[in-house]
Amino acid sequence: MRASQAHGASDRQPFDLWRVPGRKRLVLGCTGLTLLADVSAQRLRVTLADDLADGAAYTCTVPLGPGLRGQLDVFNTQALILEGHAPVTAPARATTRGALLHLRALQALDGAQTGASHRDIAQTLFGLEAVVHRWHDDGELRAQVRHLLRRAEAYMRGGYLVLAGGLPAATKPPGDEPVH
């Protein structure tokens, strides 16, 4: 990035280091001063020319090569970051039933390995109110905790390999969902 001397450069947005969102660092290297900014999942890395001053119109140059067209989206995102706009992140994926079962099973196993009772595990996973209203010696909430513990123990005995794709699809997964 360098100061722009082109006709109409005064119409461009001026360089403002503090407008760049995210965590910023300036690094002095053998090629000069480099601006590094981390904005969500994006990393901006720009070499600053000696003639670039705060408030000056600027021009960015990119290396010309055969992969330039494929990098256009990245360059556009970086241009938006330099103008002070944080990139739009992809919306979070909805949690699936299977993912929630895996998470709860591993949390239940962690609790059991630290010596927590089934009731304590249920309280951690489902909340105090659920335990107060639904906990019985042979109730459905206690059955859920036992099921989660059996599921987690099956993962420990090698069932995690099915989830990771390490076993053939004909192998039955630990639980009741089909293998995809």
HELIX and SHEET records of a PDB file:
HELIX    1   1 ALA A    9  ASP A   11  5                                   3    
HELIX    2   2 LEU A   17  ARG A   19  5                                   3    
HELIX    3   3 ARG A   69  GLN A   71  5                                   3    
HELIX    4   4 LEU A   72  LEU A   82  1                                  11    
HELIX    5   5 ARG A   97  GLN A  113  1                                  17    
HELIX    6   6 HIS A  118  PHE A  126  1                                   9    
HELIX    7   7 LEU A  128  ARG A  134  1                                   7    
HELIX    8   8 GLU A  140  ALA A  154  1                                  15    
HELIX    9   9 TYR A  155  GLY A  159  3                                   5    
HELIX   10  10 TYR A  160  ALA A  164  1                                   5    
SHEET    1   A 2 ARG A   2  ALA A   3  0                                        
SHEET    2   A 2 TYR A  58  THR A  59 -1                                        
SHEET    1   B 3 ARG A  23  GLY A  29  0                                        
SHEET    2   B 3 GLY A  32  VAL A  39 -1                                        
SHEET    3   B 3 GLN A  42  LEU A  48 -1                                        
END                                                                             
